[in-house]
Amino acid sequence: MDEASLDAFLGKAINDLGAALSAVLVSLGDSLGYYRALAAARLTPAELAERTATNERYAREWLGNQAAGGYVEYEPDSGRYFLNAEQRACLADPAGPVDLPGAYEIVRDLFHVRDRALENFRTGAGMEWGEHHSCLFHGVERFFRAGYHLNLLSGWLPACNGLVGKLERGARAADVGCGHGASTILMARAYPKSEFVGIDYHPASIETARRRAREAAVDNVYFEVADATSYSDRDFDFIAFFDCLHDMADPVSAARHACEALKPHGHCMVVEPMAGDSVEANLNPVGRVYYGASALICVPVSLAKRGPALGAQAGEGRMRKVLVDGGGFKRFRRAAETPFNLVFEARP
């Protein structure tokens, strides 16, 4: 055994162990308002506890953990803690580029399903989306909403040739697998002359989406409970799948149904996790996150109905086969990408 290699591996493992132990503390800090308070002022543990109506001894330990992990800054001379600009953007700003506490709500769910996952690994069984803890649904909404706010209107929609003009003039659009409707409502607010329908097979998510739309006072959007192959509306100008096609029990039929529901010159946009077409292309930090989520969320959802279990790391090659070879789309291209996303445009 090489001692230097052993030390290097243990260094990685200790870092991962610290991150795992800190996951609950990130969620607690978000719920208790610690990040928001530290974004507003430099505080001692006692001051943080006073501002958030919490216990100083617990706050002190939380701050030590967060400072050691680089999530909070510490001033030894004053004994105060604070968030720098980058930390504020990712931890205390719901409209920031990444909503990290939202991601940790996803992690929170994964410990809830641990015993079920153990059995699934042994038997090959699946687990429906609706069987997860509700924190998963809220975490997914928060984490992905940040990416939509950053990219959807400014980059992804304009990357689909001629689509923005149609939406500005007035178009019919569907958001399939809409969840809590974050993407649907964002588009509906941006394009008031167009009509949007959010479609999801999970009734509780649709109820939340309807409530979000009422709160946003958006009247050109509605939501319906249906799966990706059973919605009955036709003649859409635009159909979108945001981070959901790879989860589905029958992604080929979902793609074919969308192709048939579009107008002849319509657009289908498919947003998927960033992934290469080979294992080695995905052996990186982003791939690690997505393989983890895939093993515990994406693959079980598909296997619950004996689906193909494409997984979060489906990649462009498999998406092309789903949309073109199986779904019947004639044109397919990568329209845009981010470090976390692949964005495909498919045309009938």
matplotlib code that plots the C-alpha trace (Angstrom):
import matplotlib.pyplot as plt

x = [0.0, 1.3, 1.2, 0.8, -2.1, -3.7, -3.4, -4.8, -7.8, -8.5, -8.3, -11.1, -13.1, -12.9, -14.0, -17.0, -17.8, -17.8, -20.1, -22.5, -22.6, -23.1, -26.1, -28.6, -27.0, -27.4, -31.1, -31.4, -29.6, -32.0, -35.1, -33.9, -33.0, -29.3, -28.1, -30.4, -29.2, -25.5, -26.2, -27.4, -24.7, -21.5, -22.7, -21.3, -23.0, -24.9, -26.1, -27.1, -29.1, -30.8, -31.8, -33.2, -34.8, -32.6, -30.2, -26.7, -24.9, -26.4, -25.8, -22.1, -21.6, -23.5, -21.3, -18.1, -19.2, -20.2, -17.0, -14.9, -16.7, -16.3, -20.0, -19.6, -16.7, -15.1, -13.2, -11.0, -10.3, -14.0, -15.4, -18.0, -19.3, -20.7, -21.5, -19.4, -21.0, -20.8, -22.1, -25.0, -25.9, -26.0, -27.3, -29.5, -30.9, -33.8, -33.3, -29.6, -27.8, -28.0, -30.3, -28.1, -30.4, -33.0, -30.6, -30.1, -33.9, -33.5, -30.7, -33.0, -35.5, -32.8, -32.2, -36.0, -36.0, -32.8, -34.4, -36.7, -33.6, -31.8, -34.6, -34.8, -31.2, -31.7, -34.9, -34.8, -38.1, -38.9, -40.4, -43.0, -42.3, -45.3, -43.9, -41.1, -41.2, -42.7, -39.4, -38.2, -40.9, -40.1, -36.3, -36.6, -38.7, -36.2, -33.1, -34.3, -36.2, -32.9, -31.5, -34.7, -34.6, -30.9, -31.2, -34.7, -35.8, -32.4, -30.8, -32.8, -35.9, -34.0, -31.8, -34.9, -35.1, -38.1, -39.8, -39.6, -41.3, -44.2, -44.5, -44.5, -47.2, -49.4, -48.9, -50.2, -47.6, -47.4, -45.0, -45.0, -43.8, -44.2, -44.0, -44.8, -45.0, -41.9, -41.0, -44.6, -45.3, -42.0, -42.8, -46.5, -45.4, -42.9, -45.3, -48.8, -50.2, -49.5, -51.5, -49.6, -50.7, -48.7, -49.1, -48.0, -49.3, -48.7, -51.9, -50.3, -47.8, -50.5, -52.4, -49.2, -48.7, -52.3, -51.6, -48.3, -50.1, -52.8, -50.1, -48.3, -51.6, -50.9, -54.1, -52.7, -51.7, -53.6, -52.6, -54.0, -53.3, -52.3, -49.3, -47.0, -49.0, -52.6, -53.1, -55.7, -54.9, -53.5, -52.1, -49.5, -46.8, -44.4, -44.0, -41.3, -39.9, -37.8, -35.5, -38.1, -38.1, -35.3, -37.4, -40.4, -41.7, -42.1, -40.1, -40.4, -44.2, -44.0, -41.9, -44.2, -47.3, -45.6, -44.7, -48.3, -49.6, -47.5, -48.4, -46.3, -43.9, -43.9, -41.0, -40.2, -37.6, -36.1, -33.9, -31.8, -29.0, -25.5, -24.1, -21.7, -22.4, -19.8, -19.2, -15.7, -17.2, -19.3, -16.6, -16.6, -18.2, -21.4, -21.6, -21.2, -24.2, -26.4, -25.4, -26.4, -29.7, -30.3, -29.8, -32.2, -34.8, -34.7, -34.1, -36.6, -39.4, -38.9, -38.6, -41.8, -43.6, -41.1, -39.6, -36.2, -34.6, -32.6, -31.2, -30.1, -26.9, -28.8, -26.8, -27.3, -27.0, -29.8, -32.0, -31.6, -32.8, -35.8, -36.9, -36.0, -35.8, -38.7, -40.6, -40.8, -39.2, -37.4, -35.0, -32.9, -30.0, -28.3, -29.5, -27.8, -26.0, -24.8, -22.5, -25.6, -27.9, -28.2, -30.9, -32.3, -34.6, -36.7, -39.0, -41.6]
y = [0.0, 3.4, 5.7, 8.9, 7.4, 6.3, 9.8, 11.3, 8.9, 9.5, 13.2, 12.9, 10.6, 12.9, 15.8, 13.7, 12.6, 16.2, 17.2, 14.3, 15.3, 19.0, 18.2, 18.4, 21.5, 23.3, 22.4, 23.6, 26.8, 27.6, 26.8, 28.8, 31.9, 31.7, 32.3, 35.2, 36.8, 36.3, 37.8, 41.0, 41.5, 40.2, 38.4, 36.7, 33.4, 35.2, 37.9, 35.3, 33.4, 36.6, 37.7, 34.2, 33.4, 30.3, 28.9, 30.4, 27.1, 25.4, 28.4, 28.4, 24.8, 25.3, 28.3, 26.3, 23.6, 26.0, 28.0, 24.9, 23.8, 27.2, 28.0, 30.9, 33.3, 33.9, 37.0, 35.8, 39.3, 40.1, 36.6, 37.4, 35.3, 36.5, 35.4, 36.7, 37.8, 34.3, 32.6, 35.0, 34.4, 30.6, 30.2, 33.2, 34.5, 32.4, 34.3, 33.6, 31.4, 28.2, 27.5, 25.2, 24.8, 23.6, 20.9, 19.8, 19.3, 16.7, 15.1, 15.1, 12.9, 10.4, 9.4, 8.9, 6.4, 4.6, 1.4, 1.2, 1.8, -1.1, -3.4, -2.0, -2.7, -6.3, -6.9, -4.5, -3.0, 0.7, 3.5, 6.0, 9.7, 10.3, 7.8, 10.1, 12.5, 15.9, 17.6, 16.1, 18.0, 21.3, 20.8, 20.0, 23.1, 25.3, 23.9, 23.8, 27.1, 28.9, 27.5, 28.3, 32.0, 32.2, 30.5, 29.8, 33.2, 34.6, 31.6, 28.4, 29.7, 32.1, 29.1, 27.5, 29.0, 31.3, 30.2, 33.5, 35.4, 32.9, 33.2, 37.0, 37.0, 34.4, 30.6, 27.5, 25.8, 22.7, 22.0, 18.2, 16.9, 20.4, 19.5, 22.6, 24.7, 26.9, 26.8, 27.1, 30.2, 31.8, 31.4, 32.5, 35.7, 36.5, 35.9, 37.1, 36.7, 33.0, 30.2, 27.7, 24.4, 22.5, 18.7, 16.3, 12.9, 13.7, 15.3, 16.9, 18.7, 20.0, 21.4, 23.2, 24.5, 25.9, 27.7, 29.1, 30.5, 32.1, 33.7, 35.0, 36.4, 34.7, 34.1, 32.7, 29.4, 26.3, 22.9, 19.4, 16.0, 13.7, 11.6, 12.3, 10.1, 10.8, 14.5, 15.2, 18.7, 19.1, 21.8, 23.1, 25.5, 24.5, 21.5, 21.4, 18.6, 20.0, 17.5, 14.7, 12.7, 10.4, 9.5, 8.3, 4.8, 5.2, 8.1, 7.0, 7.1, 10.4, 11.8, 10.4, 11.8, 15.2, 15.0, 14.2, 17.0, 19.7, 21.7, 20.8, 23.7, 23.4, 23.2, 20.6, 21.6, 18.9, 20.0, 17.1, 16.8, 17.5, 14.1, 12.6, 9.4, 7.3, 6.4, 8.0, 11.3, 11.5, 10.8, 14.3, 16.2, 17.0, 13.4, 12.2, 14.3, 13.1, 9.4, 9.7, 11.3, 8.8, 5.7, 6.9, 8.9, 8.7, 5.0, 3.8, 6.1, 4.5, 0.9, 1.3, 0.9, -1.4, 1.5, 1.6, 3.5, 5.8, 7.5, 11.1, 10.4, 9.5, 11.8, 13.2, 9.9, 8.2, 11.3, 11.3, 7.7, 8.5, 11.6, 10.8, 7.0, 6.3, 9.6, 10.5, 13.9, 14.7, 17.3, 17.2, 19.3, 20.5, 24.0, 25.1, 23.9, 24.9, 23.1, 21.4, 21.1, 19.9, 21.6, 19.9, 21.2, 18.7, 19.5, 17.4]
z = [0.0, -1.0, 2.0, 0.0, -2.0, 1.2, 2.7, -0.4, -0.4, 3.3, 2.7, 0.2, 2.4, 5.5, 3.3, 2.1, 5.7, 6.8, 4.0, 4.8, 8.5, 7.5, 5.2, 8.0, 9.3, 6.0, 6.0, 9.6, 8.9, 6.0, 8.1, 11.1, 9.1, 9.9, 6.4, 5.9, 9.1, 8.3, 4.8, 6.5, 9.2, 10.8, 14.0, 17.0, 18.0, 20.7, 18.2, 15.7, 18.3, 19.5, 15.9, 15.1, 18.5, 18.8, 21.4, 21.5, 22.3, 19.2, 17.1, 18.1, 17.0, 13.8, 13.0, 13.6, 11.3, 8.5, 8.8, 8.7, 5.5, 3.8, 3.8, 6.3, 6.9, 10.3, 11.7, 14.6, 15.8, 16.4, 16.8, 14.2, 11.3, 8.0, 4.4, 1.5, -1.8, -3.3, -0.3, 0.0, -3.7, -3.2, 0.4, 1.2, -2.1, -3.5, -6.8, -6.9, -9.4, -7.3, -4.3, -2.4, 0.6, -1.8, -3.0, 0.6, 0.9, -1.8, 0.2, 3.3, 1.4, 0.4, 4.0, 4.4, 1.5, 2.5, 3.7, 0.7, -1.6, 0.1, -0.8, -4.4, -4.9, -3.9, -5.8, -8.8, -7.7, -8.1, -6.2, -7.5, -7.3, -5.0, -2.5, -1.6, 1.4, 0.5, 1.2, -2.1, -4.1, -2.4, -2.8, -6.5, -7.0, -5.2, -6.7, -10.3, -10.1, -9.6, -12.8, -14.7, -13.5, -14.5, -18.0, -19.2, -20.5, -21.3, -22.9, -23.4, -25.1, -27.4, -28.5, -30.0, -33.5, -33.8, -30.6, -28.6, -31.4, -31.3, -27.6, -27.8, -30.4, -28.6, -28.6, -26.9, -24.8, -22.5, -19.7, -19.3, -15.9, -14.5, -10.8, -8.7, -11.8, -11.4, -15.0, -16.2, -14.2, -15.1, -18.8, -18.4, -16.7, -19.4, -22.3, -21.2, -24.8, -24.7, -22.9, -20.8, -19.4, -16.8, -16.8, -14.1, -12.9, -9.2, -7.8, -4.8, -7.0, -9.3, -6.2, -5.2, -8.8, -8.8, -5.5, -6.8, -9.9, -7.7, -5.5, -8.6, -10.0, -13.4, -15.3, -18.6, -17.1, -15.8, -14.5, -15.0, -13.6, -16.4, -17.4, -20.3, -22.7, -21.6, -21.9, -24.6, -25.8, -29.3, -31.7, -29.3, -30.6, -27.9, -25.5, -22.9, -20.7, -17.8, -16.1, -16.3, -19.6, -18.4, -15.3, -17.2, -17.5, -21.2, -22.5, -26.1, -25.9, -24.1, -27.0, -29.6, -27.9, -27.8, -31.4, -32.4, -30.1, -31.7, -34.7, -37.8, -37.2, -33.4, -31.0, -28.3, -25.8, -23.6, -20.6, -19.2, -16.7, -18.1, -19.1, -21.6, -23.6, -21.8, -18.1, -18.2, -19.5, -16.3, -13.7, -12.4, -9.5, -11.5, -12.7, -9.1, -8.0, -10.8, -10.5, -6.8, -7.5, -10.3, -8.2, -5.5, -7.4, -11.2, -11.8, -9.1, -10.6, -14.0, -12.7, -10.6, -13.9, -15.6, -17.6, -19.3, -16.4, -18.6, -15.5, -15.0, -17.0, -20.2, -22.3, -25.8, -27.7, -25.8, -25.9, -29.7, -29.9, -27.7, -29.5, -33.1, -33.5, -31.1, -30.9, -34.5, -34.5, -37.7, -36.4, -33.2, -31.9, -28.8, -28.6, -25.3, -22.3, -18.8, -16.4, -15.1, -18.1, -21.7, -23.7, -26.8, -29.5, -31.4, -34.3, -36.1]

ax = plt.figure().add_subplot(projection="3d")
ax.plot(x, y, z, "-o")
ax.set_aspect("equal")
plt.show()
